[in-house]
Amino acid sequence: MTLRAFLALDLDPAAQQRVVDLMARLGREVAGVRWVRPDGLHLTLRFLGRADEPQVARIAAALVEAARSCSPATVPLNELGLFPERGAPRVLWIGLTLPEPMLALQRACEDAARREGFDAEERAFKPHLTLGRWKDRAPRPSLPPVDLGAAQIDHLTLYKSDLKPQGAIYTPLRRFDLGR
């Protein structure tokens, strides 16, 4: 059986609520955005897409030691941005500044996926949480400066993603505590 899967870091609940509050504020200031549901706020380290269960199990097994080697960290949430960098925006995001051990964990996720036959990610990794997307062309908004303080990140999650008409449903398949 195949499933759609990805690997992500989750924020602590208080930081996640600060992001949700920011989205509500931006919703009054930035037009045309379809906002991410609060349960969809996560920092994707590696999107796998369609994978069979044995592949997902082998990727998970390969990441146990990588997660143990990465200490939990407190990271700042302090930059709003848009993808693409020029032209009509498609994605509004908030950036995170990750310490080197978490960047190494991202590389371990990429390496595990490639060993299982997934194509290499073509885009450079840019640590961010997607806040919303534009469906239609829109002018680039002026974004306010933000500083939401710090988020505690203490685990990596392997998620299953089921596409539904109302949006994707994310189900945690496995959680890896960082540093343990």
Residue pairs with C-beta under 8 A, 6 or more apart in sequence:
1 52
1 53
2 50
2 51
2 52
2 53
3 50
3 51
3 52
3 53
3 56
3 160
4 48
4 49
4 50
4 51
4 160
4 161
4 162
4 163
5 48
5 49
5 51
5 56
5 158
5 159
5 160
5 161
5 173
6 44
6 46
6 47
6 48
6 158
6 159
6 161
7 44
7 45
7 46
7 48
7 59
7 63
7 109
7 156
7 157
7 158
7 159
8 42
8 43
8 44
8 45
8 156
8 157
8 159
9 42
9 43
9 45
9 102
9 153
9 155
9 156
9 157
10 16
10 42
10 43
10 153
10 155
10 157
11 19
11 41
11 42
11 43
11 129
11 151
11 152
11 153
12 151
12 152
12 153
12 154
15 77
15 148
15 149
15 150
15 151
15 152
16 38
16 41
16 151
18 77
18 148
18 149
19 41
19 77
19 94
19 129
19 131
19 148
20 38
20 41
22 94
22 131
22 146
22 148
23 35
23 36
23 131
23 132
26 33
26 92
26 131
26 132
27 33
27 35
29 141
29 144
30 92
30 132
30 141
30 143
31 138
31 141
32 134
32 135
32 136
32 138
33 92
33 131
33 132
33 133
33 134
34 132
34 133
34 134
34 135
35 131
35 132
36 129
36 130
36 131
36 132
36 133
37 167
39 170
40 130
40 167
40 168
40 170
41 129
41 131
42 129
42 157
42 159
42 170
43 96
43 127
43 128
43 129
43 153
45 105
45 106
45 109
45 110
45 125
45 156
46 106
46 109
46 110
46 112
46 113
46 121
47 121
48 55
48 56
48 59
48 113
48 118
49 118
51 59
51 116
51 118
55 116
55 117
56 158
56 173
58 112
58 116
59 109
59 112
59 113
59 116
59 158
60 158
60 173
60 174
60 176
62 108
62 111
62 112
62 115
63 108
63 109
63 112
63 156
63 158
63 176
64 176
66 104
66 105
66 108
66 109
66 112
67 105
67 155
67 156
67 176
67 177
67 178
68 178
68 179
68 180
69 101
69 104
69 105
70 101
70 102
70 104
70 105
70 156
70 178
70 179
71 101
71 178
71 179
72 152
72 153
72 154
72 155
72 178
72 179
73 98
73 99
73 101
73 102
73 152
73 153
73 178
74 150
74 151
74 152
74 153
75 96
75 97
75 98
75 99
75 102
75 150
75 151
75 153
76 96
76 97
76 147
76 149
76 150
76 151
77 94
77 95
77 96
77 129
77 146
77 147
77 148
77 149
77 150
77 151
78 95
78 97
78 146
78 147
78 148
79 94
79 95
79 146
80 92
80 93
80 94
80 95
80 143
80 144
80 145
80 146
81 92
81 93
81 94
81 95
81 128
81 143
82 89
82 90
82 91
82 92
82 93
82 140
82 141
82 143
83 89
83 90
83 91
83 93
84 90
87 140
88 134
88 137
88 138
88 139
88 140
89 134
89 138
89 140
89 141
90 133
90 134
91 130
91 132
91 133
91 134
92 130
92 131
92 132
92 133
92 134
92 141
92 143
93 128
93 129
93 130
93 131
94 128
94 129
94 131
94 146
94 148
95 126
95 127
95 128
96 127
96 128
96 129
96 151
97 127
98 106
98 127
102 127
102 153
103 125
105 156
105 178
106 125
106 127
109 156
110 120
110 121
110 125
114 120
153 178
154 177
154 178
154 179
155 175
155 176
155 177
155 178
156 175
156 176
156 178
157 172
157 174
157 175
157 176
158 172
158 173
158 174
158 175
158 176
159 170
159 171
159 172
159 173
160 170
160 171
160 172
160 173
161 168
161 169
161 170
161 171
162 168
162 169
162 171
